[in-house]
Amino acid sequence: MRRGSSSEDYRPVQVLGGAEWLEEMAVEEPRKRWELVAAPVLVIALVLIGFGGIFSSMDGDRAPVIPDFSRDLTLVGDALTAAHNSGDLDRFLSLFAADAQLEFSGAPGFFFEGTVSLTRYREFIEGWSRVMNEQWEWLDCQLTGNTGAALCQVRITNDWLELLFEEPDRARVTVQMVDGRVTQWDFRGLRSPNDLTVARFEDWTHQLHPDLAATMWQSDGSIFPIFTEESARLHLQLGQEYIEQIASHP
């Protein structure tokens, strides 16, 4: 009996015969060869995992990569949409160059017509878009050759569109950028120019609410609203009355 061991730990040595010894070796030798191969492989794997954790922690300490819109214009839609929809107007307008050229067309009753300044566009968003709860969804953006521009499809929803048309609007926006800022912005609404819905609503407001119509519509005879907060609220209020009246007198 070994010193320091109990009787339960003691096992007598088993003497194997020739046939039994060969049978034991047939089992033991492959297992030993496997252990000789597996041990180094396991060590290498553990080392690699350790280095992977180190590199991973190093990556986590790096500053976030800021996309360069001048190289990848397809990202501009996501950036503009996120800032616009969250109401972060400063962030939204910071993506435009100070002297950016903004063109709007093809969306009477909803947007400007012609060229506007960045200051005027800010007033439009603050006074009209926010009241209308306007949201954008950038559907697609395709680079247009080597011109440094992208042609994008935008889905627009707001309370005014849903009230009057019961569907969202769409626009085609051509965006050009220099040094990571929008320098040209060509916004073209895709609603049919033959759609008389807005014109009929304008006539209705002049007939039934002439005192309010002057606050709602441009005085040049067009169907373009006055893009202010007060005008936006009147459009929603009287628009609801207009829809209810049409529903009761089809």
C-alpha positions, 0 to 999 in steps of 0.5 A: 500500500502506498504511503498516504493512500487509503485502502479504497485507493489501492488497486492491485496491478493486473498482469495481462497475457499476450492476447490480452496485451495486444488487445489493450494496445489496440485500444490504447495506442490510437488514443495516445496518438490522438492525444498527441495531435489534439493537445497542440491543436487545442493550444493553438486554438486557445492562442488564436481565441486570445488574440481575437479577443485582444483585436476585438477589444482594440476595434471597440476602442476605435472612433466610429467611422463617419461616412464620406457622402462625397464617396458614397452618395447612397448614404445621404438618403439615410442621413437626411431622412433620419435627421428630418424624421427625428425633428433634428432640423439643425442636423438636417440642414447641416448636411447642406452647403450654405449656398446650396441650390434648392429646386422644387417642382411638380408638387402644387399644394405641398411644396414650393415651386422654383428656387428657394434659399436654405433659410426659406426651406428651414422656415417651411419645415418649421412652419409647415412640415412639423405641423403636418407631421411629415415623414420621409422614407428613402426608397432607393438611391442610384448614382448617376454616372461620374457626375457626383450626383444621386437620383433618389425616390422618396415616399412622403407621408403627412397628415395633410396628404392622408386627409386629402388623398388617403395615400402618401406622395412620392418625389424624385430627388436629385442630390449633388454633393461636394466635400460631404455637403449637399450643393444641389437639391432638385425635388420633383413631386410625382403627383399627376398635374391633372389632379384637381383635389387641391384646386377643389379644396381651395375653391371650397375654402374661398367660398365658405371661409373667405376670411380664412382663405387669405391666410391659407393660400398665395394671393397670385391665383395659384394653388400653393398654400402659404407655408406657415404654422397658422396656414398648416393648422387651418389646412388640417382643420378645414380639410377635415370639414371639407372631407366630411361635407363631401362624404355627406353629399357624394 
